[in-house]
């Protein structure tokens, strides 16, 4: 609440900005009524989100590299080292899943045990979101199962021409031809069963 008041002047103004940003991200089934996420107060029934919307928000958050500087902290201190902190949030997943690198746990009586879990393996990063689990163990095991499914069944494929891009003739230039190079090579997410069937075609205009 102190952060909300500092940023926006009041919690209500900050929550309004939260809802505006959620709409920008395409979180069409999310509505915030406070800045804490707690399901209390007279408007608790309208404080809503979905696993899909949390995944959208998580993916956007992970585009900021510095977020992992915080999510990967396990132990820290305050008061010039006089007081130690053990940050046992999502890190419990790290004990049972080698590729985990975030992101956030949550719990309320209405939502149950929740987790937005991120993991990276072989250059592919996945996010798994589970809500309304009965126990903390359930949420970690459920997220682990989702991540295993994703890594087992999907792969990133970067299409590459087998013989390279042919040179293009230059008219009225200083050299006879130039060889184009891709501006960027964006990998495509595919089912592993389809990855071997990818074909690359080159069209020069």
C-alpha positions in Angstrom: 0.0 0.0 0.0 2.9 2.4 0.7 4.3 1.7 -2.7 1.0 2.2 -4.3 0.5 5.6 -2.6 4.1 6.6 -3.5 3.6 5.7 -7.2 0.1 6.9 -7.8 -0.9 9.0 -4.8 -3.4 6.6 -3.5 -4.2 2.9 -3.5 -7.4 3.5 -5.6 -5.4 5.4 -8.2 -2.8 2.6 -8.3 -5.4 -0.1 -8.7 -6.9 1.8 -11.6 -3.5 1.8 -13.2 -3.3 -1.9 -12.5 -6.5 -2.6 -14.3 -5.5 -0.4 -17.2 -2.3 -2.3 -17.6 -4.0 -5.6 -17.4 -6.3 -4.6 -20.2 -3.3 -3.5 -22.3 -1.8 -7.0 -21.8 -5.0 -8.7 -22.9 -5.9 -9.9 -19.4 -9.6 -9.8 -20.3 -10.8 -11.9 -17.3 -8.9 -10.0 -14.6 -10.2 -7.3 -12.3 -8.2 -5.8 -9.4 -9.9 -4.1 -6.4 -6.8 -3.7 -4.3 -3.0 -3.7 -4.6 -2.3 -6.7 -2.3 -4.2 -9.5 -4.0 -6.0 -10.4 -0.8 -9.6 -11.5 -1.1 -11.0 -9.4 1.7 -13.2 -6.4 2.0 -16.6 -5.6 0.5 -15.4 -5.9 -3.1 -13.7 -9.3 -2.7 -16.1 -11.1 -5.0 -15.0 -8.9 -7.9 -11.3 -9.3 -7.3 -10.7 -11.9 -10.0 -8.2 -13.4 -12.4 -7.5 -16.6 -14.3 -4.5 -18.9 -14.8 -4.2 -17.7 -18.4 -4.2 -14.1 -17.4 -1.5 -14.7 -14.8 0.5 -16.5 -17.5 0.3 -13.4 -19.7 1.4 -11.2 -16.9 4.2 -13.5 -16.0 5.6 -13.7 -19.5 5.6 -9.9 -19.8 7.4 -9.7 -16.4 10.1 -12.1 -17.6 11.0 -9.9 -20.5 12.7 -7.7 -17.9 16.0 -9.4 -17.2 16.4 -7.8 -13.8 13.4 -9.7 -12.4 15.5 -12.8 -12.0 17.9 -10.9 -9.9 15.2 -10.9 -7.3 13.5 -14.2 -7.9 16.7 -16.1 -7.7 17.6 -14.7 -4.2 17.6 -17.5 -1.6 19.1 -15.8 1.4 19.5 -12.1 2.2 20.0 -9.8 5.1 18.7 -6.5 6.3 19.8 -3.9 8.9 23.4 -4.1 7.7 23.6 -7.8 7.9 22.2 -8.0 11.4 19.0 -9.9 10.4 18.9 -12.8 8.0 16.0 -13.6 5.7 15.2 -16.9 4.2 13.1 -16.3 1.0 11.3 -19.6 0.7 8.6 -18.8 -1.9 8.7 -20.4 -5.3 12.3 -21.7 -4.5 10.7 -24.8 -3.0 10.1 -25.8 -6.6 13.8 -25.4 -7.3 14.5 -28.3 -5.0 12.4 -30.7 -7.0 12.9 -29.2 -10.5 16.4 -28.4 -11.8 15.3 -25.9 -14.5 13.1 -23.7 -12.4 14.0 -20.0 -12.1 10.9 -18.3 -10.8 8.4 -16.9 -10.2 5.7 -16.4 -7.5 3.7 -18.3 -5.0 0.4 -17.1 -3.6 -2.3 -18.2 -1.1 -5.7 -16.9 0.0 -8.5 -18.9 1.5 -10.6 -18.4 -1.6 -7.9 -19.0 -4.2 -6.1 -21.8 -2.4 -2.4 -22.5 -3.0 -1.3 -20.9 -6.3 1.9 -20.7 -8.2 3.3 -19.1 -11.4 6.3 -21.1 -12.2 8.9 -20.4 -14.9 11.7 -22.7 -16.1 14.3 -22.6 -18.9 15.8 -25.6 -20.6 17.7 -25.8 -23.9 17.0 -22.1 -24.7 13.2 -22.6 -24.3 11.4 -20.9 -21.4 8.0 -22.0 -20.2 5.5 -20.7 -17.7 3.1 -22.9 -15.8 0.3 -21.4 -13.7 -1.7 -23.4 -11.2 -4.5 -22.1 -9.0 -6.7 -23.4 -6.2 -4.5 -26.3 -5.1 -5.4 -28.0 -1.8 -1.9 -27.9 -0.4 1.5 -26.3 -1.1 2.9 -29.7 -2.2 0.1 -30.0 -4.7 0.9 -26.7 -6.4 4.6 -27.5 -6.8 3.9 -31.0 -8.1 1.2 -29.7 -10.5 3.5 -27.0 -11.9 6.3 -29.6 -12.3 4.0 -31.9 -14.3 2.9 -29.0 -16.6 6.5 -27.9 -17.2 7.6 -31.5 -17.9 4.8 -31.8 -20.4 5.8 -28.7 -22.2 9.5 -29.6 -22.4 8.7 -33.2 -23.5 6.3 -32.3 -26.2 7.4 -29.0 -27.7 10.6 -27.6 -29.1 12.0 -24.3 -30.6 12.9 -24.6 -34.3 14.8 -21.9 -36.2 14.2 -22.3 -39.9 17.4 -22.2 -41.8 17.9 -22.5 -45.6 19.9 -25.7 -46.3 22.1 -24.1 -49.0 22.1 -20.6 -47.7 20.4 -17.5 -49.4 21.5 -17.1 -53.0 23.1 -13.9 -54.2 20.9 -11.2 -55.7 22.2 -9.5 -58.9 22.9 -5.7 -58.6 21.9 -3.4 -61.4 24.0 -0.3 -62.0 25.9 -1.0 -58.8 29.6 -1.2 -57.8 29.5 -5.0 -57.5 27.7 -7.6 -59.5 25.7 -9.1 -56.6 25.0 -9.0 -52.9 24.1 -11.9 -50.6 21.2 -11.1 -48.3 21.3 -12.1 -44.7 18.2 -12.4 -42.4 17.5 -9.4 -40.2 16.7 -11.8 -37.4 16.2 -15.5 -36.8 13.1 -16.0 -34.7 12.6 -19.5 -33.5 9.2 -21.1 -33.9 7.5 -23.1 -31.2 6.3 -26.5 -32.5 5.2 -29.9 -31.3 8.3 -32.1 -31.4 6.5 -34.5 -33.7 6.2 -31.7 -36.3 9.7 -30.3 -35.9 11.3 -32.7 -38.3 8.8 -31.8 -41.0 9.7 -28.1 -41.2 10.7 -27.0 -44.7 12.3 -23.7 -45.6 11.6 -21.8 -48.8 13.4 -18.6 -49.9 11.6 -15.9 -51.9 13.6 -12.9 -53.1 11.5 -9.9 -54.3 
